[in-house]
Amino acid sequence: MQVNGTPVAGRLMDPILELHDSNGATLTNDNWRTGGQEAEIQASGLPPNDDRESAIIRTVAAGNFTAIIRGANNTTGIGLVEVYDLGTITSAEEEAQLEGRNAPEAPTATIELGNLSVRGDVQTGDNILIDGIILRGGNPKRILFRALGPSVQSNGQPVPGRLQDPNLEVRDANGVLLRFNDDWQQAPNAAEIQATGFAPSNPKESAILLSLSAGNYTSLLRGVNNTTGIALSETYKLDN
């Protein structure tokens, strides 16, 4: 993992990747060449650069999925989780063949990536929570970015050590700041954020709603006054 061509200090040297679905099924990969999908990952054009890095390809139906990155042997460091939409399976029969199922069971609706949520331990300096998206297509899309801290929960209980006052900025592929927000109710389009139905539940949390054309965008989540803690960075692609 690099920034501007330089290896990131403190990077995780041997990550393990887990993919969980909403039914409790889990796929795990440590080193991507040894997971039984080496040829398929190579054919995608997106294989990791290092053999110790992890990758999973899965054809999925609509639903919620969670990717978890860990360090082998409980090692720690900075890691990067990426999700790529490799395209839609065009027929139920093709999808059934990929998943080893009978064709009548395969979903026929078009499926695409929708919302993205990333949880991490927000520190200071370069060790903040960074989330990137790539938008494609010819029509602008309304995108809602959220930075959650005080409301972050696990199994209905507040997460210990959560970030109490996050702020958020969104930048384009050139690093140009498109918008900054600390408390979402102070946003210039707070009423529009409220109308989406996805406004944060805590006024100290942040939200940015923008209409964006195709391109690469990055959100950066920090703690106000260099505070630290666990936070959640979310991105919602809204129906225009």
C-alpha positions in Angstrom: 0.0 0.0 0.0 1.4 3.3 -1.1 0.6 7.1 -1.1 2.2 9.1 -3.9 4.4 6.2 -4.7 5.8 5.9 -1.2 5.0 2.9 1.0 2.7 3.9 3.9 4.4 3.7 7.3 2.8 1.2 9.6 1.0 -0.7 6.9 -0.4 -4.1 7.7 2.1 -6.6 6.3 -0.1 -9.7 6.1 -3.9 -9.0 5.9 -6.7 -11.6 6.0 -10.0 -10.8 4.4 -13.4 -12.1 5.5 -16.7 -11.7 3.5 -19.9 -12.1 5.5 -23.5 -12.2 4.2 -26.7 -11.4 6.1 -27.3 -15.2 6.6 -24.1 -15.8 8.5 -22.2 -17.4 5.7 -18.5 -16.4 5.6 -15.7 -16.6 3.0 -12.1 -16.2 4.1 -8.9 -15.6 2.2 -5.4 -15.0 3.5 -3.0 -15.0 0.5 -4.9 -14.4 -2.7 -3.0 -17.0 -4.8 -3.9 -19.8 -2.4 -7.6 -19.2 -2.1 -8.7 -21.4 -5.1 -9.6 -18.3 -7.2 -6.1 -17.3 -8.5 -7.0 -17.6 -12.2 -10.3 -15.8 -11.8 -8.7 -13.0 -9.8 -6.0 -12.6 -12.4 -8.6 -12.5 -15.2 -10.4 -9.6 -13.5 -7.4 -7.4 -14.0 -7.4 -6.5 -10.3 -5.0 -8.9 -8.6 -3.2 -7.6 -5.5 0.5 -6.7 -6.1 1.7 -8.7 -3.1 1.2 -12.4 -2.7 0.4 -11.9 1.0 -2.6 -9.7 0.2 -6.1 -11.1 0.0 -8.9 -11.2 -2.5 -12.3 -12.8 -2.9 -14.6 -12.9 -6.0 -18.2 -13.7 -5.4 -21.4 -13.4 -7.4 -24.0 -12.1 -5.0 -27.8 -11.5 -4.9 -29.2 -8.3 -3.5 -28.5 -7.9 0.2 -26.1 -6.7 2.8 -22.5 -7.9 2.9 -19.6 -7.1 5.3 -15.9 -7.3 4.6 -13.6 -7.5 7.6 -9.8 -7.1 7.3 -7.6 -8.6 10.1 -3.9 -9.1 10.5 -2.5 -12.6 10.3 -1.4 -13.8 13.8 -3.1 -10.7 15.3 -0.7 -8.3 13.7 -1.8 -4.7 13.3 -1.4 -1.9 10.9 -3.0 0.3 8.3 -5.0 -1.7 5.7 -7.1 -1.0 2.6 -10.4 -2.7 1.8 -11.6 -2.4 -1.8 -14.9 -3.4 -3.5 -15.1 -3.6 -7.3 -18.3 -4.3 -9.2 -17.1 -6.5 -12.0 -20.4 -6.4 -13.9 -23.8 -8.0 -14.0 -24.4 -11.7 -14.8 -26.8 -11.4 -17.7 -28.8 -14.5 -17.2 -30.0 -16.7 -14.4 -28.4 -19.7 -16.1 -24.9 -18.1 -16.1 -25.2 -17.1 -12.5 -26.4 -20.6 -11.5 -23.4 -22.1 -13.2 -21.0 -19.8 -11.3 -22.6 -20.6 -8.0 -23.3 -24.3 -8.6 -27.0 -24.0 -8.3 -30.0 -24.9 -10.5 -31.0 -22.1 -12.8 -34.5 -21.6 -11.4 -33.0 -20.5 -8.1 -30.9 -17.7 -9.6 -32.1 -14.1 -9.3 -32.9 -12.4 -12.6 -33.1 -8.7 -11.4 -30.2 -6.4 -12.3 -28.0 -5.9 -9.2 -25.4 -3.2 -8.6 -23.4 -1.8 -5.7 -25.5 0.6 -3.7 -24.3 1.8 -0.3 -20.9 1.6 1.4 -20.2 1.7 5.1 -16.7 1.6 6.6 -15.8 1.4 10.3 -12.4 2.1 11.6 -10.3 3.6 14.4 -9.8 7.3 13.6 -6.5 8.6 14.8 -4.7 11.9 13.8 -2.4 13.1 11.0 -2.5 10.6 8.1 -4.1 7.9 10.3 -7.7 9.0 9.7 -10.6 7.2 8.1 -10.4 7.5 4.3 -13.2 6.2 2.0 -13.1 6.4 -1.8 -15.7 5.8 -4.5 -15.6 5.7 -8.3 -18.8 6.8 -10.1 -19.5 5.8 -13.7 -22.1 6.7 -16.3 -23.2 9.8 -18.1 -25.7 11.2 -15.7 -24.9 13.0 -12.4 -25.8 11.1 -9.2 -26.9 12.4 -5.8 -24.5 11.0 -3.3 -24.8 11.3 0.5 -21.7 11.0 2.7 -22.1 10.5 6.4 -19.6 10.6 9.3 -21.0 8.9 12.4 -19.4 8.7 15.9 -21.7 9.1 18.9 -24.4 6.9 17.4 -22.2 4.0 16.4 -23.5 0.8 17.9 -22.8 -3.0 17.8 -25.6 -5.4 18.5 -27.7 -2.5 19.8 -25.1 -1.2 22.3 -22.9 1.9 22.0 -19.4 1.0 20.8 -16.8 1.8 23.5 -14.3 4.3 22.5 -16.4 5.8 19.7 -15.5 9.2 18.2 -17.6 11.8 19.9 -17.4 14.6 17.3 -16.4 13.7 13.7 -16.0 16.0 10.8 -16.1 15.2 7.1 -14.7 16.5 3.9 -15.2 15.3 0.3 -12.5 15.8 -2.4 -12.4 15.1 -6.1 -9.7 13.1 -8.0 -7.4 16.2 -8.0 -7.6 16.6 -4.3 -9.8 19.7 -4.6 -12.1 20.2 -1.6 -15.7 20.0 -2.7 -17.3 20.5 0.7 -16.6 20.3 4.4 -19.0 19.6 7.2 -18.8 19.3 11.0 -22.3 19.2 12.4 -24.8 18.1 9.7 -27.6 20.5 10.8 -25.2 23.4 9.8 -24.9 22.2 6.2 -26.2 24.6 3.6 -28.6 22.0 2.4 -29.5 20.5 5.7 -33.2 20.4 4.8 -32.4 18.3 1.7 -30.3 16.0 3.8 -33.2 15.6 6.2 -35.5 14.8 3.3 -33.4 11.9 2.1 -34.3 9.9 5.3 -30.7 9.3 6.0 -29.9 12.3 8.2 -27.6 11.3 11.1 -29.4 10.8 14.4 -26.9 12.9 16.4 -26.4 16.6 15.7 -22.6 16.3 16.3 -22.3 13.9 13.3 -21.6 15.1 9.8 -23.3 14.7 6.4 -22.6 16.0 2.9 -25.0 15.7 0.0 -23.7 16.4 -3.5 -24.7 15.9 -7.1 -21.6 14.3 -8.7 -20.7 13.4 -12.2 -18.6 10.3 -13.2 -15.2 10.4 -11.5 -13.2 9.4 -8.4 -14.1 10.9 -5.0 -12.6 10.6 -1.5 -14.2 11.3 1.9 -11.9 12.0 4.9 -13.2 11.6 8.4 -11.4 13.2 11.3 -12.1 14.0 14.9 -12.7 17.7 15.9 -9.7 19.1 17.7 -7.6 16.0 16.9 -9.8 13.8 19.0 -9.7 10.0 18.3 -12.0 7.1 18.4 -14.0 4.6 16.4 -16.2 6.0 13.7 -18.3 5.0 10.7 -17.9 6.5 7.2 -20.9 5.9 4.9 -21.8 6.6 1.3 -25.3 6.4 -0.1 -26.1 6.5 -3.8 -29.6 8.0 -3.9 -32.3 7.5 -6.5 -32.3 10.8 -8.5 
